[in-house]
Amino acid sequence: MQLYTVSSKGTLRKAKRIAFTEGGAYIIDDYKNIYVWLGKKTTEKRKNHTTQNANELNSERKPKATIQIMKEGEEFGAFSAMMDLLKKGLEKEEEIERRAELEIEYENTKELLSIGLDPDFEAEITVEAHKLAKKNQTYEELCSILAKLQLQLIQEKENISEKEIKEKASEIYKTSATYEEICWLIAEINKIKKEKF
């Protein structure tokens, strides 16, 4: 779950908790639903910015999330049950859900390869990501592997300090990427590195 505040100019900022102020506008993204909460005194401009931001968050998502508008004092359903939690805040990283957006389509790819088709870039990555996922490494280990690979690619050098890797791995962990997405990115960067070097 990711929480956002929306400024009067439409700037989207990540938040740890929701204050539910009368003039506020917030987006609560739990990946299946995107809730837009609007205070009683929220300006029309801010309301429009908030709705636009919610639509942008949802634009490239597959499957699409359901966008629900919640007006102050008229909250309903699961959202009203979450409000106390949202006021308290999501301070523990364990409470942040991982998106289930990407699935490694290994079986489909294996079937295509078995009939003699040459693997394309995506098929090669799919096979490698599947192999990596089957190793059952922890999520934290995968974040560290991806962090090191990204830094090697950006800095164009092999030796990266443990401190840099740890900082980058922490950033990756906070993105809420799924286990499969991390495996895919690792496989993709490994392929890019092989081609580049």
Stockholm file with secondary structure:
# STOCKHOLM 1.0

chainA/1-197         MQLYTVSSKGTLRKAKRIAFTEGGAYIIDDYKNIYVWLGKKTTEKRKNHTTQNANELNSERKPKATIQIMKEGEEFGAFSAMMDLLKKGLEKEEEIERRAELEIEYENTKELLSIGLDPDFEAEITVEAHKLAKKNQTYEELCSILAKLQLQLIQEKENISEKEIKEKASEIYKTSATYEEICWLIAEINKIKKEKF
#=GR chainA/1-197 SS CEEEEECTTCCEEEESSCCCCTTCEEEEECSSEEEEEECTTCCHHHHHHHHHHHHHHHHTCSSCCEEEEEETTCCCHHHHHHHHHHHHCCCSGGGSCCCCCCCCCHHHHHHHHHTTCCCCHHHHHHHHHHHHHHTCCCHHHHHHHHHHHHHHHHHTCSCCCHHHHHHHHHHHHTTTCCHHHHHHHHHHHHHHHHHHC
#=GC SS_cons         CEEEEECTTCCEEEESSCCCCTTCEEEEECSSEEEEEECTTCCHHHHHHHHHHHHHHHHTCSSCCEEEEEETTCCCHHHHHHHHHHHHCCCSGGGSCCCCCCCCCHHHHHHHHHTTCCCCHHHHHHHHHHHHHHTCCCHHHHHHHHHHHHHHHHHTCSCCCHHHHHHHHHHHHTTTCCHHHHHHHHHHHHHHHHHHC
//
